[in-house]
Amino acid sequence: MTATSRDIAAVRRFNRFYTRQIGVLRRNYLDSPYSLGEMRVLYELAHGGARTASDIGRALDLDAGYLSRVLRNFEKRGLITRKTSSDDARASHLALTARGAKLFAPFEQRSQAQVGGMLGKLPAAEQAKLVAAMATIERLLDGKSAAAEESSYILRAPRHGDLGWIVARHGELYAQEYGWTEPFEGLCAQIVADFANNFDPKLERCWIAEMNGENVGCVMLVKDAEPSVARIRLLLVDPKARGLKLGARLVEECIAFARAAGYRKITLWTHSVLTAARRIYEKAGFKLTRSEPRHSWSKDVVAEFWDLEL
């Protein structure tokens, strides 16, 4: 999907802000004798052990000619050693000398202190939000999901304020992503109000997904009008937690609880445009039983009804 000019401008503005924040455009990074590129090469050697020039070039996406000049300069100054690989005579393993390690150590400490000082200006909760946002940027731009999917979030019962968050986040997210307007948020508020006012702990549950101290998902399982039937309501995964299979985990929790509570069937109502949610339901074993076109929340939609026999 083509990015909008406003989004492009926002990313460029953030890049200018952050490079200024950490001083990467200064001629000598961290008041060292070296540029940012040179310090990154030293960092790779200090933390990666013996590496080849090709390894470092791939890790940093550096031009081969530039990297070759940097390495020659480091070798001339006695900061690195080269040892021909026993597996490939054309390749050399690079490593920091004792002198190189001694030179790099204070700049590593200075970098740690710089970042620590930046974070230290923020309360703990704000620090967690900042780190989570950076992790989201890294994961989305890298195109990879987090290494430990389920360990990156927790599922818990709602606390004070969480039910209001469910309504607000549904209203915000569905307006942004699908253009759904009033009375969609009112519908969500009514579902939440019914759950809060008529909650039956033996037969109903709400799960909140939390990551780095922030709410990133939710789902409800409630009694349906028909006895022995449960209904899934308000499944949501925030963009910052997508790619972690959180939606599938929330649906699995609903199914496991419904079976333990003695329900014979789970039903749900969704829409054809919600493709990610539909894939989750289908993979969990739900069957599409009925669909109908409607005009709801200022949009033409196709409502769908799915069931799972337990």
C-alpha positions as a printed NumPy array, in Angstrom:
array([[  0.   ,   0.   ,   0.   ],
       [  1.365,   3.414,  -0.972],
       [  2.307,   5.595,   1.993],
       [  0.638,   8.99 ,   2.322],
       [  2.683,  12.181,   2.129],
       [  1.693,  12.927,   5.731],
       [  3.03 ,   9.561,   6.95 ],
       [  6.246,  10.011,   4.981],
       [  6.714,  13.465,   6.504],
       [  6.085,  12.047,   9.99 ],
       [  8.777,   9.365,   9.552],
       [ 11.269,  11.904,   8.225],
       [ 10.493,  14.246,  11.115],
       [ 11.101,  11.422,  13.593],
       [ 14.403,  10.556,  11.889],
       [ 15.597,  14.154,  12.179],
       [ 14.517,  14.324,  15.811],
       [ 16.174,  11.071,  16.855],
       [ 19.457,  11.624,  15.032],
       [ 19.689,  15.002,  16.767],
       [ 18.687,  13.436,  20.106],
       [ 21.563,  10.935,  20.126],
       [ 24.069,  13.098,  18.275],
       [ 24.782,  10.825,  15.316],
       [ 25.47 ,  13.746,  12.966],
       [ 28.358,  15.081,  14.987],
       [ 31.694,  14.693,  13.244],
       [ 33.122,  12.691,  16.139],
       [ 30.569,  10.366,  17.717],
       [ 30.484,  10.364,  21.543],
       [ 33.402,  12.847,  21.457],
       [ 35.605,  10.039,  20.15 ],
       [ 38.174,  10.339,  17.345],
       [ 35.832,   8.307,  15.153],
       [ 32.643,   8.722,  13.147],
       [ 29.427,   6.837,  13.9  ],
       [ 30.194,   4.334,  11.121],
       [ 33.653,   3.613,  12.511],
       [ 32.314,   3.211,  16.049],
       [ 29.682,   0.765,  14.799],
       [ 32.434,  -1.373,  13.252],
       [ 34.307,  -1.356,  16.575],
       [ 31.053,  -2.313,  18.33 ],
       [ 30.541,  -5.309,  16.044],
       [ 34.088,  -6.497,  16.728],
       [ 33.782,  -5.923,  20.468],
       [ 30.495,  -7.825,  20.786],
       [ 30.691, -10.335,  17.965],
       [ 34.093, -11.9  ,  18.488],
       [ 36.105, -12.868,  15.42 ],
       [ 34.212, -11.677,  12.34 ],
       [ 35.001, -11.434,   8.649],
       [ 34.698,  -8.198,   6.738],
       [ 31.723,  -9.708,   4.904],
       [ 30.001, -10.449,   8.221],
       [ 30.405,  -6.856,   9.344],
       [ 29.357,  -5.454,   5.982],
       [ 26.126,  -7.466,   6.049],
       [ 25.377,  -6.625,   9.678],
       [ 25.808,  -2.893,   9.142],
       [ 24.848,  -2.662,   5.443],
       [ 28.103,  -0.806,   4.737],
       [ 29.673,  -0.13 ,   1.357],
       [ 32.521,  -2.606,   0.841],
       [ 34.99 ,   0.088,  -0.23 ],
       [ 34.258,   2.269,   2.785],
       [ 34.495,  -0.704,   5.159],
       [ 37.808,  -1.769,   3.643],
       [ 39.283,   1.707,   4.26 ],
       [ 38.006,   1.718,   7.86 ],
       [ 39.512,  -1.694,   8.575],
       [ 42.859,  -0.749,   7.031],
       [ 42.965,   2.353,   9.237],
       [ 42.143,   0.302,  12.357],
       [ 44.834,  -2.25 ,  11.476],
       [ 47.401,   0.505,  10.911],
       [ 46.598,   1.916,  14.38 ],
       [ 46.938,  -1.485,  16.004],
       [ 43.254,  -1.765,  16.951],
       [ 42.462,  -4.985,  15.091],
       [ 44.171,  -8.169,  13.941],
       [ 43.569, -10.294,  10.869],
       [ 43.882, -14.083,  10.77 ],
       [ 43.362, -16.073,   7.6  ],
       [ 40.438, -18.459,   7.889],
       [ 41.345, -22.143,   8.01 ],
       [ 38.193, -22.906,   6.008],
       [ 38.637, -20.286,   3.29 ],
       [ 42.031, -18.744,   2.525],
       [ 40.273, -15.842,   0.808],
       [ 38.631, -14.738,   4.087],
       [ 40.213, -13.265,   7.201],
       [ 38.851, -13.286,  10.712],
       [ 39.009,  -9.88 ,  12.396],
       [ 39.241,  -9.243,  16.119],
       [ 40.033,  -6.36 ,  18.432],
       [ 43.492,  -6.234,  19.897],
       [ 43.96 ,  -5.48 ,  23.595],
       [ 44.664,  -1.904,  22.56 ],
       [ 41.479,  -1.775,  20.513],
       [ 39.373,  -3.168,  23.375],
       [ 40.907,  -0.653,  25.788],
       [ 40.167,   2.229,  23.401],
       [ 36.567,   1.13 ,  22.814],
       [ 35.586,   0.456,  26.457],
       [ 35.128,   4.081,  27.642],
       [ 33.017,   4.957,  24.604],
       [ 30.79 ,   1.932,  25.243],
       [ 30.32 ,   3.209,  28.815],
       [ 29.622,   6.708,  27.51 ],
       [ 26.961,   5.372,  25.131],
       [ 25.338,   3.439,  27.98 ],
       [ 25.314,   6.568,  30.136],
       [ 23.883,   8.68 ,  27.301],
       [ 20.936,   6.346,  26.744],
       [ 20.459,   5.855,  30.477],
       [ 20.293,   9.619,  30.947],
       [ 17.732,   9.981,  28.154],
       [ 15.521,   7.29 ,  29.676],
       [ 16.083,   8.555,  33.208],
       [ 14.194,  11.753,  32.412],
       [ 11.008,   9.694,  32.046],
       [  8.876,   7.912,  34.668],
       [  9.1  ,   4.12 ,  34.62 ],
       [  5.773,   3.743,  32.802],
       [  6.857,   6.176,  30.088],
       [ 10.19 ,   4.372,  29.73 ],
       [  8.282,   1.127,  29.133],
       [  6.133,   2.795,  26.463],
       [  9.191,   4.198,  24.698],
       [ 11.025,   0.873,  24.661],
       [  7.875,  -0.924,  23.464],
       [  7.411,   1.612,  20.659],
       [ 11.023,   1.108,  19.563],
       [ 10.551,  -2.664,  19.586],
       [  7.45 ,  -2.239,  17.432],
       [  9.331,  -0.08 ,  14.923],
       [ 12.148,  -2.625,  14.761],
       [  9.811,  -5.586,  14.328],
       [  7.644,  -3.932,  11.659],
       [ 10.515,  -2.574,   9.563],
       [ 12.568,  -5.757,   9.928],
       [  9.628,  -7.834,   8.746],
       [ 10.08 , -10.41 ,  11.49 ],
       [  7.954, -11.32 ,  14.477],
       [  9.372, -11.291,  17.985],
       [ 11.579, -14.254,  18.829],
       [  9.536, -15.323,  21.821],
       [  5.939, -14.745,  20.817],
       [  3.981, -15.675,  23.906],
       [  6.634, -14.521,  26.392],
       [  6.308, -10.936,  25.148],
       [  2.806, -10.468,  26.6  ],
       [  0.618, -11.642,  29.471],
       [ -3.101, -12.399,  29.65 ],
       [ -4.991, -11.282,  32.74 ],
       [ -8.43 , -10.366,  34.066],
       [ -9.537,  -6.741,  33.592],
       [ -8.601,  -4.152,  36.183],
       [-10.206,  -0.781,  36.927],
       [-10.257,   1.262,  33.741],
       [ -9.74 ,  -1.677,  31.375],
       [-13.37 ,  -1.922,  30.299],
       [-13.302,   1.742,  29.328],
       [-10.106,   1.084,  27.389],
       [-11.841,  -1.694,  25.434],
       [-14.521,   0.727,  24.253],
       [-12.12 ,   3.58 ,  23.499],
       [ -9.588,   1.44 ,  21.628],
       [-12.279,  -0.219,  19.52 ],
       [-13.657,   3.203,  18.614],
       [-10.236,   4.598,  17.716],
       [ -8.861,   1.608,  15.847],
       [-11.906,   0.759,  13.759],
       [-12.327,   4.402,  12.757],
       [ -8.677,   4.535,  11.666],
       [ -8.536,   1.21 ,   9.851],
       [-12.052,   0.763,   8.467],
       [-13.698,   4.164,   8.682],
       [-16.42 ,   2.853,  10.997],
       [-18.087,   5.74 ,  12.772],
       [-21.118,   6.214,  15.027],
       [-22.822,   4.264,  16.432],
       [-20.053,   1.609,  16.386],
       [-18.407,   2.888,  19.55 ],
       [-21.829,   3.034,  21.202],
       [-22.403,  -0.602,  20.307],
       [-19.085,  -1.529,  21.926],
       [-20.014,   0.488,  25.009],
       [-23.321,  -1.369,  25.276],
       [-21.61 ,  -4.768,  25.029],
       [-19.156,  -3.785,  27.752],
       [-21.93 ,  -2.357,  29.952],
       [-23.983,  -5.545,  29.625],
       [-20.929,  -7.605,  30.575],
       [-20.135,  -5.441,  33.611],
       [-23.715,  -5.253,  34.873],
       [-24.624,  -8.915,  34.381],
       [-21.283, -10.669,  34.831],
       [-21.545, -14.368,  35.704],
       [-18.059, -15.529,  36.799],
       [-18.941, -19.198,  36.332],
       [-19.917, -18.789,  32.697],
       [-18.249, -15.604,  31.459],
       [-14.745, -14.204,  31.12 ],
       [-12.843, -11.193,  29.818],
       [ -9.134, -11.325,  29.001],
       [ -6.812,  -8.323,  28.688],
       [ -3.477,  -8.787,  26.909],
       [ -0.705,  -6.636,  28.351],
       [  2.759,  -6.033,  26.922],
       [  5.407,  -3.898,  28.609],
       [  2.774,  -2.508,  30.968],
       [  0.409,  -1.456,  28.17 ],
       [ -2.905,  -2.966,  27.038],
       [ -2.562,  -4.476,  23.565],
       [ -5.542,  -6.781,  23.177],
       [ -8.788,  -8.134,  24.59 ],
       [-11.656, -10.555,  24.129],
       [-14.853, -11.495,  25.977],
       [-16.734, -14.767,  26.236],
       [-20.343, -14.254,  27.374],
       [-23.593, -16.179,  27.69 ],
       [-25.746, -16.138,  24.596],
       [-29.55 , -15.952,  24.621],
       [-29.719, -19.658,  23.86 ],
       [-28.771, -21.97 ,  26.767],
       [-25.502, -23.933,  26.394],
       [-24.249, -21.435,  23.794],
       [-21.416, -18.954,  24.457],
       [-20.598, -15.888,  22.349],
       [-17.218, -14.312,  21.594],
       [-17.319, -10.505,  21.755],
       [-14.899,  -7.646,  21.121],
       [-11.78 ,  -9.49 ,  19.992],
       [ -9.085,  -6.876,  19.378],
       [ -5.323,  -6.911,  18.842],
       [ -3.541,  -3.564,  18.847],
       [ -1.206,  -2.96 ,  15.861],
       [  1.837,  -2.918,  18.143],
       [  1.148,  -6.558,  19.122],
       [  0.288,  -7.954,  15.712],
       [  2.459, -10.734,  14.38 ],
       [  2.665, -12.392,  17.808],
       [ -0.303, -14.759,  17.239],
       [ -2.059, -12.978,  20.092],
       [ -5.476, -13.094,  18.397],
       [ -5.257, -16.866,  18.045],
       [ -4.202, -17.178,  21.69 ],
       [ -7.199, -15.116,  22.871],
       [ -9.607, -17.279,  20.865],
       [ -7.957, -20.437,  22.239],
       [ -8.552, -19.15 ,  25.778],
       [-12.222, -18.604,  24.968],
       [-12.597, -22.122,  23.58 ],
       [-10.829, -23.739,  26.54 ],
       [-12.967, -21.839,  29.07 ],
       [-16.195, -22.602,  27.162],
       [-15.451, -26.324,  27.201],
       [-14.592, -26.254,  30.924],
       [-17.796, -24.321,  31.661],
       [-19.943, -26.921,  29.884],
       [-20.979, -24.973,  26.791],
       [-21.863, -27.015,  23.722],
       [-21.329, -24.34 ,  21.1  ],
       [-19.621, -20.971,  20.603],
       [-21.058, -18.429,  18.208],
       [-19.779, -15.059,  17.025],
       [-20.621, -12.158,  14.754],
       [-17.969, -10.557,  12.562],
       [-17.595,  -8.917,   9.15 ],
       [-15.998, -10.02 ,   5.888],
       [-13.587,  -7.074,   5.886],
       [-11.984,  -8.286,   9.128],
       [ -9.804, -10.772,   7.275],
       [ -7.268, -11.416,  10.046],
       [ -9.994, -12.264,  12.55 ],
       [-11.771, -14.508,  10.026],
       [ -8.555, -16.492,   9.47 ],
       [ -8.201, -16.983,  13.214],
       [-11.78 , -18.237,  13.561],
       [-11.473, -20.56 ,  10.588],
       [ -8.188, -22.017,  11.829],
       [ -9.761, -22.599,  15.269],
       [-12.502, -24.692,  13.652],
       [-15.362, -22.201,  13.373],
       [-17.694, -22.581,  10.392],
       [-19.348, -19.733,   8.522],
       [-23.105, -20.355,   8.85 ],
       [-24.66 , -17.19 ,   7.437],
       [-23.762, -13.839,   5.876],
       [-25.772, -10.778,   4.872],
       [-24.977,  -7.361,   3.355],
       [-25.731,  -4.338,   5.513],
       [-25.088,  -0.614,   5.68 ],
       [-23.635,  -0.017,   9.132],
       [-21.428,   2.698,  10.669],
       [-21.438,   4.737,   7.438],
       [-20.103,   1.782,   5.405],
       [-21.486,  -1.04 ,   3.264],
       [-20.439,  -4.207,   5.069],
       [-21.093,  -7.936,   4.944],
       [-22.033,  -9.303,   8.354],
       [-21.002, -12.9  ,   9.021],
       [-22.07 , -15.441,  11.626],
       [-19.691, -18.248,  12.642],
       [-20.234, -21.253,  14.947],
       [-18.034, -23.829,  16.636],
       [-19.501, -27.082,  17.97 ],
       [-17.694, -28.126,  21.155]])
